[in-house]
Amino acid sequence: MSRNELTDGEAQSESESNGDSLITTDVATTGTRGHDGPERTVVETRDLDVYYGDERAIDGVSMEIPEHEVTALIGPSGCGKSTFLRCLNRMNDLIDVARIDGRVTLRGVDIYGEGVDPVALRRKVGMVFQKPNPFPKSIRENVAYGLEIQGYDGDVDARVEEALRAAALWDEVKDQLGESGLALSGGQQQRLCIARAIAPDPEIVLMDEPTSALDPVAASKIEDLIDELVEDYTVIIVTHNMQQAARISDQTAVFLTGGELVEFDDTNKIFENPDDDRVEDYITGKFG
């Protein structure tokens, strides 16, 4: 199968499994914290612009994203939320007409700088897409895909179990690991994709509207899962559901038309006392 024939998820997993270091000297992981530790920036953007051809999709966005918190990106359709998200693991590199200016750093390393391996970057910054996209493989093979291609020298089955447990799926599938992942329900498929994303043990998990294609019960399970995942990972989520952002996130960034970041602050402040009148208008439904 050629790379052009891969789905987004397969391209992501293939990318995750083909490199061992982000750059020649790699990004140092100098420690992590739980929810109660001091806040520290893990991803930072400075004057980030993104163009699709001549059209600007992101306009001068500067943001510092703290580790081990949930950061929600909200705003009306077409405001650049997903484009911004895809900048953080260079998925926009796969779009021929995309051009990125400005700076994006992961623990101080410019991920668009010379010598950075985007393949290895995507092992550190995993991605979960809007629609569940399990591979046409068994449940076990879905989770183990990246591990086995990258030559993981640990106990693959143990890591598969660990990832499925972390994705709150193990108890539901432990007796059917050899069955197709496509046979699972939509909510189970999305949790399988989350297990696949975290199996290589990334630092950051990006989620692009991960519950929009799910029923309310399945969506609630994903929300509960995100609350657990943030103990081990930094989670950055795009959502159109403002109530969801208010429920699950620690920080919220509000984008408006033209790819402008209007406000970024603690979620409670954004929803209760925003600084920008446009944010209040959007949240209260006056436009959007």
N, C-alpha and C positions, 0 to 999 in steps of 0.2 A: 504494500500500500504506500503510495507517495504521500508526502506531507500535505499536499494540497487536498488529498482525499480524507484527511483526518478531520474529525469534529473538533470544535474548540476544546472540549475536555480531553480528547486524545492528544491534541497538539500540546496542551498544557502538561499532561502527564509525561509525554515523550520528552518535553523540555526539562521537566523536573529530574529526569533520570539520566541525563547525559553529561552532567558536569558535577565536579566535586568541590569547586571553590568559586566564590563569587568573582573575585579578581585574583591576580597573582598572589597577593598576600592575604586575601580573604577579608571578610568583615569579622572583626572580633566580637564574640558574644561575651560581654564582660559582666554578665550576671543578669538575673531577672528579679521581678518582685511580684508579690501577691497584691491583692486589692488594697491592703493597708500600708504598703510601702510608699516611699517617696515617688512622686510622678517623674517620669523621664521620657524625653522625646525619643521615639524610635524611627519615625519617618518625618522628614521635613521637606516641604516644597518652597521654592523661592521664585517669584515672578514666572510662574509656569504658564506658558501659552501652548495651545494645541490647535493645529490647523488640519482640516481635511481639504486638501487642495487650497483654494483661496478663502475658504470659509473658516472663521475662527470659532472653535468649539469651547475653548477654555481661555479666559482672559486674565492673565497676570495673577494667578492664584498663589498666595503664600499661606502656608499652614504648618503647624507643628502638631503631630499626632502622638499622644502619649501611649506608652506600652501598657499592656495588660488592662486595657479599657476597651469598651465598645464605642466606636465613633460612627455615628450615623450621618449619611449624606442625604439631604432631602431637597426638594425643589420641584417645580413643574416639569412636565415632559419636555425633553429637548434642551434642558439647561446645562448639560454637560456632566452630570453626576457619574454616569457609567464611563464616560471618556476619562474623567479624572481617575476613577478607580483603576482602569486598565493601564494608566501611566505608572502605577506603583509597582507593577511587575513586568512592565514593558510588553504587555500584550498588544498595544497599539503598533508595535514593530511589525506585526503580522498584517497590517493594513497598508497597502502600497502608497496611498495618497496622504497618509498621516505624517505630520511634521511636528516635532516637539522642540520648543525653545524653553530656556530657563533651567532650573536645577531641581533634582529630586535626590534626596540622600537617605540612605538606610544606615543608621548608626554612624553618620558622618561621612559615608562614602557616596560619592555621586554615582548613582546607578546608570547614568547615561555617559559616564566618563570613559576615557580610553582604557582598555584592558578589562572592562567589566564583561563578564560572560552572562548574557541574558538567560541562558539555559540554567545555569547554576542559581541565578537570582530567583527563578521561579520555583526552585526547591525551597527557598527561604520564605517566599511569599506565595502561598497557595491561593487557589481561586475556586469558588463555587458559583455556578451560573444560575440564571433566572429559572430555566427549566431543567429538571433533573435529566442528566445525560449519562446514565451508566453505559459502559461498553457492552457489546453483545458477547459477554463472557460470564463466567460464573461469579457468584458473590465474592468468593475468595480471590479469584483472579482479578476482579476489579480493584480490590483493596491492595493486592500485592503487586499490581502492575508496575508502578514506579520503583518499588523496592527491588524487584527481581532484575529489571533492566539496568539499574544503577549498580548491580552487583553487591547488594546489601549482604553483609557477611554475618549477620545475626540470625536469630531464629525467626524466619519469615512468618510462620504460622502464629507464633507468639505475638509478633507485631501486628498481624492482621486482627487477632483477637483484641489486642489493646486498642487499636483504632476503632473497631466496631463497638467496643464498650464505651469509648470516649464519645462516640456518636450516638449512644443510647439505642443501639440496634442489635447488639450481641444476643440478648435473650430471645429476640424474635427470629433470628436467622441461624443460630448456632447449629441447628440440626439440618440445615439445608444449604451449607456453604458451597456445595457442588452444583446448585441450581442456578439458573440464569438470573442475573440482576434485573433483567427486564421484566421478570415475572412478579416483582415486588410492586406494592402500591406506590402511588406518586410520592407520598410522604416518606415511605421507606426508601424509595430510590434517592430522594434528596439527602437523606441521612447517610445512605451508602456513598453518595458523592462527597459528603463531608468527611466520611471515614477515609476515602481515597485521597482527599486533599491533605489530611493530617497525618497519614501513614508515614510520609518521609520526614515528619517532625519539623514543620516550618516554624518560623517565628511569628508570622503574620498570616491571617486567613482573611481574604477578600471575599465578600458575598454580594453579588449583584441581584437584588430583589429575590432572595432565595425562597420566599414564601408566596410570591404572587401567583404561582400556578397551583397552589395547594388549597384544600378546604380548611375551614377554621380550626378543626381539631388537629390536623397535621401541622398547620402553621404554628399553633400553640406549642407543639412538641419541639419545633425548630427553635422557637423563642426561648424555651426552657433550656434547650441544649446550648444556645449561644451564651446564656448566663453561666453555664458550667465551663464552656470552652475558654472563656476569658481568664480563668484562673491560670491557664497554661499558654495561651496565645493572645496576641493583639488582634482584635476583630474590627474590620472596617466594612460597614454594610451600607449599600444603597437601598433605600426604600421609598415607595410612594405613599406608604401608610404612616401618616404623622402620629397616629396613636401608637403604632408599633415603635416608632423612634422614641417617643416619650416613655414607653414601657421599658425598653431594653437597653438604651444607650446611656453612656456617661457624658459624652460630648456630642454636639450636633452642629453640623456645618450646613448652612442654607445657601444654595445656589439659585440664582434667578436667570432669566433669559439672557443669552449671550455669553454664558459660561462665567459669569461674575460670582465670586464668593462674597456674599453680602455680609454674613456674620458667622462667627464660629466661637462657641462658648460652651459652658456647662449646659447640659440639656435642660435642667430646671430653669435656668435663666432664659434660655432661648424661648421656652414655651410660656413662661410666666411674666418675664419682663425684658423683652428684647430691646436692644438699643436702636435698631433701625425700624422705622415705621413700615417699610416694605415687608419686613419679616412678620410683623404683627398682622399686616393685611393678608399675607399668604396663609399664615397659620389659622386665622379666623375665617378663611374662605372667601375673602373679598376678591381674590383672583387666583388663578392657578388651574 
